[in-house]
Amino acid sequence: MLVQVSRKEDREFTVEVTGEDYSLAEIVHHELLDEKNVTFAGVLPPHPLIKKLVVKVRAQRIKPEKAFLASLERAQVSLRELLDAVTKATSGGSD
């Protein structure tokens, strides 16, 4: 996975991720939309043959890169909870 910041301004942040699936960006996008200071969060549709994601964030009263990092942390917590629940469910409920 290669991550590059392609645009970083006061209120706008764009990051490109090469080598990952589009679904990864949608998880982060969902978390960004839950952030009250984010005024825009979008994922540009990738070319079907190129594994490259572009995520744009605009924010007010917070740096957009900070909102992006916070969304990644929330996504990580949610996915960890999902993994734990599925692990427990597939092992018959025992630890």
Legacy VTK file of the C-alpha trace (Angstrom):
# vtk DataFile Version 3.0
C-alpha trace
ASCII
DATASET POLYDATA
POINTS 95 float
0.000 0.000 0.000
1.314 3.399 -1.013
-0.214 6.531 0.539
0.398 10.002 -0.851
-1.081 13.324 0.175
-1.908 15.021 -3.102
-3.442 18.182 -1.647
-3.144 19.728 1.791
-4.656 23.125 2.466
-6.217 24.873 5.420
-9.657 23.357 4.904
-9.113 20.671 2.264
-7.159 17.437 2.239
-6.819 14.838 -0.516
-5.069 11.527 -0.125
-4.325 8.870 -2.740
-3.957 5.230 -1.759
-2.488 2.839 -4.313
-2.804 -0.914 -4.039
-6.020 -1.174 -2.023
-9.610 -2.015 -2.824
-12.371 0.610 -3.145
-14.266 -0.878 -0.194
-11.539 0.301 2.178
-12.177 3.912 1.180
-15.926 3.497 1.715
-15.373 2.461 5.342
-13.329 5.607 5.964
-15.841 7.685 3.983
-18.657 6.470 6.235
-16.696 7.479 9.340
-15.858 10.888 7.872
-19.530 11.611 7.265
-20.164 11.053 10.989
-17.671 13.800 11.907
-19.606 17.004 12.687
-16.855 19.349 11.465
-16.496 17.657 8.080
-18.348 19.649 5.415
-17.492 17.282 2.554
-16.087 13.782 2.304
-15.907 11.933 -0.955
-14.297 9.003 -2.652
-13.543 9.426 -6.327
-14.577 6.362 -8.317
-11.502 4.377 -9.300
-10.687 3.128 -12.762
-11.696 -0.552 -12.859
-8.195 -1.663 -13.850
-6.204 0.536 -11.483
-6.167 -0.011 -7.728
-5.973 3.621 -6.694
-8.286 5.352 -4.224
-8.705 9.096 -3.889
-10.359 10.444 -0.742
-11.203 14.150 -0.400
-12.050 15.848 2.881
-13.161 19.397 3.615
-13.661 20.564 7.182
-14.312 23.601 9.317
-13.026 24.325 12.825
-10.672 21.334 12.509
-7.819 20.464 10.189
-9.129 18.061 7.552
-6.178 15.711 7.998
-7.021 15.484 11.703
-10.613 14.530 10.819
-9.253 11.934 8.390
-6.977 10.390 11.026
-9.807 10.349 13.582
-12.035 8.566 11.080
-9.329 5.950 10.501
-9.087 5.352 14.241
-12.880 4.967 14.586
-12.944 2.591 11.627
-10.191 0.536 13.228
-12.167 0.255 16.486
-15.346 -0.739 14.633
-13.546 -3.355 12.572
-11.853 -4.767 15.672
-15.279 -5.093 17.344
-16.647 -6.813 14.234
-13.701 -9.204 14.120
-14.131 -10.072 17.799
-17.886 -10.644 17.390
-17.456 -12.829 14.320
-14.648 -14.798 15.950
-16.827 -15.410 18.988
-19.856 -16.369 16.854
-17.912 -18.787 14.690
-16.266 -20.489 17.646
-19.644 -21.407 19.112
-19.712 -18.528 21.603
-16.857 -19.808 23.736
-13.606 -17.944 24.242
LINES 1 96
95 0 1 2 3 4 5 6 7 8 9 10 11 12 13 14 15 16 17 18 19 20 21 22 23 24 25 26 27 28 29 30 31 32 33 34 35 36 37 38 39 40 41 42 43 44 45 46 47 48 49 50 51 52 53 54 55 56 57 58 59 60 61 62 63 64 65 66 67 68 69 70 71 72 73 74 75 76 77 78 79 80 81 82 83 84 85 86 87 88 89 90 91 92 93 94
